[in-house]
Amino acid sequence: MKRRFHKYFPWLFVLGDLLVLALGLSVTALLFSYFINYPEINLALYGYFLLFWLLISVGRKDYKIGRTTEVGFTLKQLPESLIWLLGLLSIFWVPTQEHPLGIFFLIGVAVISVMFLGLFRVGVHLALKQYRIQGKNYRNAIILGKSGVSNKLSQVFKQRRDFGINFLGFYDDLDNRSINVRGGLPQFFEEAKDLDLDLIYISESLDAKFIKKVMDYADDKYIKVKVIPNGNLQLEKNLSFSKYGEFFVINVNDIPLDNMMNRVFKRVFDVIFSLFVVIFILSWMIPLVGILIKWESKGPIFFIQERNGVNNEVFRCLKFRSMTPNDYADTKQATKNDPRVTKIGAFLRSTSLDEMPQFLNVLIGDMSIVGPRPHTIPMNQTFQLQVEKYNSRHKIKPGITGLAQVKGYRGEIENLRQIRSRVRLDSFYIQNWTIWMDINICIRTIIELVYNRESAY
């Protein structure tokens, strides 16, 4: 339930917001038509309204409803966003209208919409709070290091059940016998795997090496870390803050794609791009390539292999089959002049056309257009023991292409230096993602495919 809610709520919230705005526009149009015989509005106005509103709301972070976001934030943002909307429509829509009351119609829409949207957004806040009070959509959390501040924070978790924080207790070396203290700090690493943790709160007063060890563990297990500050925090990562009642904590391993609207933008880009490829390319490529594969060797058209995706969840990755069926496909990488590779397979691999069916993986949500390349499960099991922070590449969906690939890291992984370089580039991408970076990588991928095929075999 925790993951499913997190996945679908952002889309439902944005869709609901747009539907309520459209309702406000329709009600205003009916009232103006009834009382002053205002002309019927066309669909273009709906398009202007919804597009501008979406851009404004995203830009002003109106859709940010975190666990600690108070309803006052939404109510404050709403009228300001509507003023921005009125300004844009006054520039782009009012001058095109022949009716002299066009500006008053917009004001009417704003007045009615502020009521409708206000009720909707407050309702969403209250519904979320009640949902969490009932013990749903919760996050499991522990606190490392017991102090006056961390003890008060634990009381906030208990009193504000609407935050949805299921506090499991403390780990502390100096006070490991009190109520809610599960044990000493070393015991945390022994028990953590059984706690299904989502959040780790750690006192800044603890030893810096211990804090780093916790952060490395959390990155490996996809757990969010929040530091309870004492004013002397010195960390290399970008920091953001969360407020729990009167207490501030510092988020130390957030990434851009933790933001709801960033995920929406990336998913919209993925769906539009993959739909275009599926309709206009794969619709004829799959039958054509399928005939050639079947003509050269017996076996299926597709090679389907289980790989690790986001949060290490297993998915079935699609490729055109480029080898004769063999028992080593999951454990042995393709090498130069590999005898398992068929003639048509060699062409597909050199041009990376064997990866094209993965646009279907993107469409159904297992992959993204851009992201860290998914490796086989045996490779992941090996590399995570040999490469520091290897598992952090699974914080986001795997991609058909990625920053490492456009930097020349394609094809066979010959040594640890290469995989370390890939992980470093994947980590940079994850920490610094923007939609423009995705577009840039897509363009550079096409250039790379045309001018550099040496590593693909």
C-alpha positions in Angstrom: 0.0 0.0 0.0 2.9 2.4 0.8 4.4 2.2 -2.6 1.2 2.0 -4.6 -0.2 5.2 -3.0 3.1 7.0 -3.6 3.0 6.0 -7.3 -0.6 7.0 -8.2 -1.5 9.9 -5.9 0.5 12.6 -7.8 -1.3 11.9 -11.0 -4.7 11.8 -9.4 -4.1 15.0 -7.6 -3.0 16.9 -10.7 -5.9 15.4 -12.7 -8.4 16.3 -10.0 -7.1 19.9 -9.9 -7.4 20.4 -13.6 -11.0 18.9 -13.6 -12.0 21.2 -10.8 -10.6 24.2 -12.7 -12.5 23.1 -15.8 -15.7 22.8 -13.7 -15.1 26.4 -12.4 -14.8 27.7 -15.9 -17.9 25.8 -17.0 -20.0 27.2 -14.1 -18.8 30.7 -14.8 -19.7 30.4 -18.5 -23.2 29.1 -17.6 -23.8 32.0 -15.1 -22.6 34.7 -17.6 -24.6 33.1 -20.4 -27.8 33.1 -18.3 -27.6 36.5 -16.7 -25.9 38.7 -19.4 -26.2 36.6 -22.5 -22.4 36.1 -22.7 -21.4 34.2 -25.9 -20.6 30.5 -25.6 -16.9 29.9 -24.9 -14.9 27.6 -27.2 -12.6 24.7 -26.4 -9.5 26.9 -27.0 -10.2 28.7 -23.8 -10.3 25.4 -21.9 -6.9 24.6 -23.5 -5.4 28.0 -22.5 -6.8 27.7 -18.9 -5.6 24.2 -18.3 -2.2 24.6 -19.9 -1.3 27.9 -18.2 -2.7 26.7 -14.9 -0.5 23.5 -15.0 2.6 25.5 -15.9 1.9 28.1 -13.1 1.1 25.5 -10.5 4.1 23.4 -11.3 6.4 26.4 -11.3 5.1 27.7 -8.0 5.1 24.2 -6.5 1.4 24.3 -5.7 1.3 20.5 -5.9 3.8 19.9 -3.2 1.8 18.1 -0.5 4.5 16.4 1.6 3.9 14.8 4.9 4.6 18.0 6.8 3.0 20.4 4.4 0.3 22.4 6.2 -3.0 23.4 4.6 -2.1 27.1 5.0 0.6 26.7 2.4 -2.0 25.6 -0.2 -4.5 28.3 0.6 -1.7 30.9 0.4 -0.5 29.7 -3.0 -3.9 29.5 -4.6 -5.0 33.1 -5.0 -1.4 34.1 -6.0 -1.4 31.5 -8.8 -4.8 32.6 -10.0 -3.5 36.2 -10.3 -0.7 34.8 -12.5 -3.3 33.0 -14.6 -5.4 36.1 -15.0 -2.4 38.0 -16.1 -1.4 35.5 -18.8 -5.0 35.2 -20.1 -5.3 39.0 -20.2 -2.3 39.1 -22.5 -3.0 36.0 -24.7 -6.9 35.6 -24.7 -8.7 38.9 -23.9 -7.3 40.8 -26.9 -8.8 38.1 -29.2 -12.4 38.6 -27.8 -15.0 40.9 -29.4 -17.2 41.0 -26.3 -16.3 44.0 -24.0 -16.8 42.0 -20.8 -14.0 39.5 -21.5 -11.9 40.7 -18.6 -14.9 40.6 -16.2 -15.5 37.0 -17.4 -12.0 36.1 -16.3 -12.5 37.7 -12.9 -15.6 35.7 -12.5 -13.7 32.5 -13.3 -11.1 33.5 -10.8 -13.6 34.1 -8.0 -15.5 30.8 -8.6 -12.3 28.8 -9.2 -10.7 30.0 -6.0 -13.7 28.7 -4.1 -13.8 25.4 -6.0 -10.1 24.8 -6.0 -9.8 25.9 -2.4 -12.4 23.3 -1.3 -10.8 20.6 -3.4 -7.2 21.2 -2.1 -8.3 21.6 1.5 -10.3 18.4 1.0 -7.3 16.6 -0.3 -5.2 17.7 2.6 -7.8 16.6 5.2 -8.4 13.3 3.4 -4.6 12.6 3.4 -4.3 13.5 7.1 -7.3 11.3 8.0 -5.9 8.5 5.8 -2.6 8.6 7.7 -4.2 8.9 11.1 -5.9 5.6 10.3 -2.4 4.1 10.0 -2.2 4.0 6.2 0.4 5.5 3.8 2.9 5.4 6.6 6.7 5.4 6.7 8.7 3.3 9.1 11.3 5.4 10.9 14.0 5.2 13.6 16.2 7.8 15.3 19.9 7.2 15.8 21.2 9.1 18.9 18.9 10.0 21.8 19.1 13.7 22.9 16.7 16.3 24.2 15.9 17.4 20.6 15.5 13.9 19.2 13.3 12.9 22.1 11.0 15.8 21.5 10.9 14.9 17.8 9.8 11.4 18.6 7.0 12.9 20.7 5.9 14.9 17.6 5.7 11.7 15.6 3.4 10.2 18.2 1.2 13.3 18.6 1.0 14.2 14.9 -0.2 10.9 13.5 -1.3 12.8 10.4 2.4 13.0 9.4 2.2 9.2 8.8 5.5 8.4 10.6 5.5 5.0 12.3 8.3 5.6 14.9 10.0 2.3 15.7 12.4 3.6 18.4 15.9 4.8 19.1 19.4 3.4 18.9 21.8 5.0 21.3 25.0 3.9 23.0 24.7 6.2 26.1 21.1 5.3 26.9 20.2 1.8 25.6 17.9 0.7 28.4 15.1 3.3 28.4 11.7 2.9 26.9 11.7 3.1 23.0 15.5 2.5 22.9 16.0 -0.7 20.8 19.7 -1.0 21.6 23.2 0.5 21.0 24.3 2.1 17.7 26.1 -1.0 16.4 22.9 -3.0 16.9 21.2 -0.8 14.3 23.1 -2.4 11.4 22.2 -5.9 12.8 18.5 -5.2 12.9 17.9 -2.7 10.1 17.3 -5.3 7.4 14.3 -6.6 9.4 12.6 -3.3 10.1 11.5 -2.4 6.5 12.8 1.2 7.1 11.8 4.2 5.0 13.4 6.9 7.1 16.4 7.2 9.3 16.7 10.3 11.5 20.2 10.7 12.9 21.6 13.2 15.4 24.3 15.4 14.0 26.2 15.1 17.3 27.1 11.5 16.5 30.6 10.7 15.1 31.1 11.9 11.5 32.4 8.5 10.4 29.3 6.8 11.9 27.0 9.2 10.1 28.8 8.5 6.8 28.5 4.8 7.4 24.8 5.2 8.0 24.4 7.3 4.8 26.2 4.7 2.7 24.0 2.0 4.1 20.9 4.0 3.4 21.9 4.7 -0.1 22.5 1.0 -0.7 19.1 0.2 0.7 17.1 3.2 -0.8 16.3 4.6 2.6 16.0 8.4 3.2 18.3 10.0 5.8 17.3 13.1 7.7 19.8 14.8 10.1 18.7 16.4 13.4 21.0 19.5 13.4 22.9 21.1 16.2 24.2 23.9 14.1 27.5 22.5 12.9 26.5 20.3 10.0 29.1 19.9 7.2 28.1 17.5 4.4 29.0 17.5 0.7 25.5 16.7 -0.6 22.8 19.3 -1.5 20.6 19.8 1.5 16.9 20.5 1.9 14.8 20.9 5.0 11.6 19.4 6.4 9.6 20.8 9.3 7.8 18.6 11.8 5.7 20.9 13.9 8.3 23.3 15.4 11.3 21.0 14.6 13.5 21.2 11.5 15.4 18.2 10.1 17.8 18.2 7.2 17.3 15.8 4.2 20.7 14.7 3.1 20.1 12.1 0.4 17.1 13.5 -1.6 17.3 13.5 -5.3 15.5 15.6 -8.0 13.2 12.7 -8.9 11.9 12.6 -5.3 9.9 15.6 -6.3 6.4 14.7 -7.5 6.2 17.0 -10.5 9.7 16.1 -11.7 8.5 12.5 -11.8 5.4 13.6 -13.7 7.5 15.5 -16.3 9.8 12.6 -16.8 7.0 10.1 -17.1 5.1 12.3 -19.6 8.3 12.6 -21.7 8.8 8.8 -21.5 5.2 8.0 -22.6 5.2 10.5 -25.5 8.6 9.4 -26.8 7.9 5.7 -26.5 4.4 5.9 -28.0 5.9 7.6 -31.0 8.5 4.9 -31.4 6.0 2.1 -30.8 3.5 3.4 -33.3 5.8 4.6 -36.1 8.8 2.3 -35.8 8.2 -0.8 -33.8 4.9 -1.4 -35.6 6.8 -2.4 -38.7 10.2 -3.2 -37.3 9.0 -6.1 -35.0 7.5 -8.1 -37.9 10.4 -7.4 -40.2 13.2 -8.2 -37.7 11.2 -11.1 -36.4 11.1 -12.7 -39.9 14.9 -12.3 -40.3 15.6 -13.7 -36.8 13.4 -16.7 -37.4 14.9 -17.2 -40.9 18.5 -17.5 -39.6 18.0 -19.5 -36.4 15.4 -21.4 -34.4 14.1 -19.8 -31.3 11.9 -16.9 -30.1 12.0 -13.4 -31.7 12.5 -11.7 -28.3 15.1 -12.4 -25.7 13.4 -11.8 -22.3 15.6 -11.5 -19.3 14.9 -10.7 -15.7 16.8 -7.6 -14.5 16.8 -5.3 -11.5 14.9 -2.1 -11.8 14.0 0.8 -9.5 14.5 -0.2 -5.8 16.0 -3.5 -7.1 12.6 -4.8 -8.1 12.8 -7.4 -10.8 11.2 -6.8 -14.2 11.3 -8.6 -17.6 13.6 -6.7 -20.0 12.9 -7.1 -23.7 15.4 -7.3 -26.5 15.5 -8.7 -30.0 17.2 -12.1 -29.8 20.7 -11.7 -31.2 22.2 -15.0 -30.2 21.5 -18.7 -30.7 19.7 -20.1 -27.7 22.3 -21.0 -25.0 22.7 -21.8 -21.3 25.0 -18.9 -20.6 22.9 -15.9 -21.6 22.3 -14.8 -18.0 25.8 -15.2 -16.8 28.2 -14.5 -19.6 28.5 -11.1 -21.4 28.7 -10.9 -25.2 32.3 -10.5 -26.3 33.9 -9.4 -29.5 33.5 -12.1 -32.2 31.3 -14.1 -29.8 30.3 -17.3 -31.6 26.9 -17.2 -30.0 25.9 -14.1 -31.9 24.0 -14.7 -35.2 24.7 -12.7 -38.4 21.5 -10.7 -38.0 22.2 -10.4 -34.3 25.6 -8.9 -35.0 24.0 -6.2 -37.1 21.3 -5.6 -34.4 23.9 -5.3 -31.7 26.3 -3.0 -33.6 23.5 -0.6 -34.3 21.8 -1.1 -30.9 18.6 -2.0 -32.7 18.4 -5.1 -30.4 17.4 -2.7 -27.6 14.4 -1.2 -29.5 11.8 -3.5 -27.8 12.7 -1.8 -24.5 10.4 1.1 -25.6 7.6 -1.3 -24.7 9.2 -1.6 -21.2 9.2 2.2 -21.0 5.5 2.4 -22.1 4.4 0.0 -19.4 6.5 1.8 -16.7 9.3 -0.7 -16.0 12.0 1.5 -17.6 12.6 5.1 -18.6 14.1 6.5 -21.9 17.1 7.8 -19.9 18.6 6.3 -16.8 21.2 3.8 -15.6 21.4 0.8 -17.9 20.0 -2.4 -16.3 22.5 -5.2 -15.8 21.7 -8.8 -15.4 20.9 -10.0 -11.9 24.1 -12.1 -11.5 26.2 -9.1 -12.6 24.4 -6.9 -10.1 25.0 -9.4 -7.3 28.7 -9.4 -8.2 29.2 -5.7 -8.7 27.4 -4.6 -5.5 30.1 -6.5 -3.5 33.0 -5.0 -5.5 31.9 -1.4 -6.2 31.1 1.2 -3.5 27.5 2.6 -3.7 26.7 0.4 -6.7 23.1 -0.1 -5.5 22.5 3.6 -5.5 22.0 3.4 -9.3 18.7 1.6 -8.6 17.1 4.7 -6.9 15.4 5.5 -10.2 14.1 3.5 -13.2 16.7 2.0 -15.5 17.0 3.5 -19.0 17.4 2.6 -22.6 20.3 5.0 -22.7 22.1 7.0 -20.1 24.9 9.5 -19.3 27.4 6.7 -19.1 26.5 5.5 -22.5 26.9 8.9 -24.2 30.3 9.2 -22.5 31.5 6.1 -24.3 30.7 3.3 -21.8 28.8 0.9 -24.0 29.0 -2.8 -24.5 31.1 -5.3 -22.5 32.3 -4.4 -19.1 36.0 -5.6 -19.1 37.2 -4.5 -15.7 36.3 -2.8 -12.4 37.5 0.6 -13.5 34.9 0.7 -16.2 32.0 -0.3 -13.9 33.2 2.2 -11.3 33.2 5.0 -14.0 29.7 3.9 -15.1 28.4 4.1 -11.5 30.1 7.5 -11.0 28.3 8.9 -14.1 25.0 7.2 -13.2 25.2 8.8 -9.7 25.9 12.2 -11.2 22.8 11.9 -13.4 20.6 10.8 -10.5 21.8 13.7 -8.3 21.5 16.4 -11.0 18.6 15.2 -13.1 16.6 17.7 -15.2 14.3 17.2 -18.2 16.8 19.1 -20.3 19.5 16.6 -19.4 17.2 13.8 -20.6 16.7 15.6 -23.9 20.4 16.3 -24.3 21.3 12.7 -23.6 18.7 11.5 -26.2 20.3 13.7 -28.9 23.8 12.7 -28.0 22.8 9.0 -28.1 21.7 9.3 -31.7 25.0 11.0 -32.6 26.9 8.3 -30.7 25.0 5.5 -32.5 25.9 7.0 -35.9 29.5 7.8 -35.3 30.7 5.3 -32.7 29.8 1.6 -33.0 33.1 0.2 -31.8 31.9 -0.8 -28.3 28.7 -2.4 -29.4 29.0 -6.1 -30.2 
